[in-house]
Amino acid sequence: MEGKANGEKKEEYMGGKIAGPTNPMVTPILTDLYQFTMAYAYWKAGKHNERAVFDLYFRKNPFKGEYTVFAGLEECIRFIANFKFSEEEISFIQESLPPTCEAGFYDYLRGIDCSDVEVYAIPEGSVVFPKVPLMRVEGPVAVVQLLETPYVNLINYASLVATNAARHRFVAGKSKLLLEFGLRRAQGPDGGISASKYCYLGGFDATSNVAAGRLFGIPLRGTHSHAFVSSFMSPDEIVDKSLRRYDGSSVCEDFVSLVQTWLNKIKWSNLLHGIFGETNQSELAAFTSYALAFPGNFLALVDTYDVMRSGVPNFCAVALALNEMGYKAVGIRLDSGDLAYLSCEARKFFISVEKEFGVSGFGKTNITASNDLNEETLDALNKQGHEVDAYGIGTYLVTCYAQAALGCVFKLVEINNQPRIKLSEDVTKVSIPCKKRSFRLYGKEGYPLVDIMTGENEPPPKTGERILCRHPFNESKRAYVVPQRVEELLRCFWPGRPDKAREELLPLKDIRDRCIHQLGQMRPDHMRRLNPTPYKVSVSAKLYDFIHFLWLNEAPVGELQ
């Protein structure tokens, strides 16, 4: 069962208008109070229209890894394209600020939008690294300040869960089907919707979340729960027992009896004799009923009573009956127990059925595993050896259990063409000042070697020309690089004026393809789970000198008494 193909989605520009954010709660008041207190103070001081540049970036890769997947950009552009305060929102802001705030400020809020703001960003779905700006936002300082909290909110979780999905994909391998089953365990409705979208972006194949399927065109997958199996008491409960053959040529009037016949054949077959005795008949009734409802999509949850002594034989009986009627069963789902062992035993059973009854391809019947899977359990399954074809992953994926937040920040780097720097005793928190350009340099083998930031007016790196790449803060870390290819990272997604070209927003499927392609381009040692090699992020020699000049200028000089 699949949702509509996402590739059919067209960019939602209606007469030049971009559709609003997916979540209607994303409005200009989805922000921290201090953004309004600062905006008022800027306005009161007459500074509100000063031109400012902010960088949105993160300081450390999540999950003890050495890469991150950038996600959430489309929602940021939807937000900025529809930024406007309603009268109700302005009234609430007025109630929330001190009564001494002048009425003219609220008239100012009524008049602002983001038509004078520019947004440059790395394309969504790209592999990104610490310190390199994911987005550069330029515009009147008070307006851009009001964008900080919603932008950080929209990027943080999206990038974190997309990265988590990509890591699960890396461990599972390219050939396995990955299904996102996290809605019931997600942090509220928006957490569930966002998780489904960004897990798909990060490499998952489908979701159980019907709302996300409708909103984003993500393929849907789902079968039944243990409740469906245990709701049946016996095959006598099945009233309509008829099933039309796949090609429509005839009807089996008693499919229940056909299933029972096949169960007896399996039980007394030469290859399977003695493997199981009497199976649970209520489970068999549930499987039969489900197959009558979905003969072309029969996938059974086989661990309600006993996987190998009941669930798998009952599934095979129904699957063989369906096969006789021209249908092909999808497979089984394991939701408890030793998944490696049970998958291997189930595979042996399927292979024996294929040999015994000559049903071509039955040995390759799909085996799906679920039950609180995460990166570690996928890795353990790989080491133990298993026969799982697909994984249904929920809690640990969508809650990002291994790490609570990415830690994106939004820092002022320039105002009125004057570079600004934030200093800290913790060097990782020192910002990189001024408006910058960012480039990815590729080596001879096609892998990215290093990301480098330069001042806006510096000549960009050129293919075949040697460039000195410096660590932003460590004097001894430096290297010459002769790039075989140079890619500029930041592109204009919101130009601030109608006559300037901008990047188009792509369908989610295309963003997902970009993500998978970029992950495939990375050097394997940057991607491995344990002790990955850090990817190098650098600045040009000129920007390095400027950072340290500004650092010394801005840092107060101590005085010893």
Secondary structure, DSSP 8 states (H G I E B T S, - for coil): -----GGG----EETTEE---SSTT-STTSS-HHHHHHHHHHHHTT-TTSEEEEEEEESS-STT-S-EE---HHHHHHHHHT----HHHHHHHHHHS-TTS-HHHHHHHHH--STT-EEEE--TT-EE-TTS-SEEEEEEHHHHHHHHHHHHHHHHHHHHHHHHHHHHHHHH-TTSEEEE--GGGSSHHHHHHHHHHHHHHTT--EES-HHHHHHH---B-----HHHHHT---GGG-----EE-TTSS-EES-HHHHHHHHHHHHHT-TTTTTS--S--HHHHHHHHHHHHH-TTS-EEE--SS-IIIIIHHHHHHHHHHHHHTT----EEEE-SS-HHHHHHHHHHHHHHHHHHHT-TTGGG-EEEE-SS--HHHHHHHHHH-----EEEE-HHHHTTTT-S---EEEEEEEETTEE-----SSGGG----S-EEEEEEE-TTS-EEEEEEEETTS----TTS-EEEE-SS-TT-EEEE--SEEEE--EEEE-SSTTS-------HHHHHHHHHHHHHHS-HHHH-SSS----EEEEEHHHHHHHHHHHHHHS------
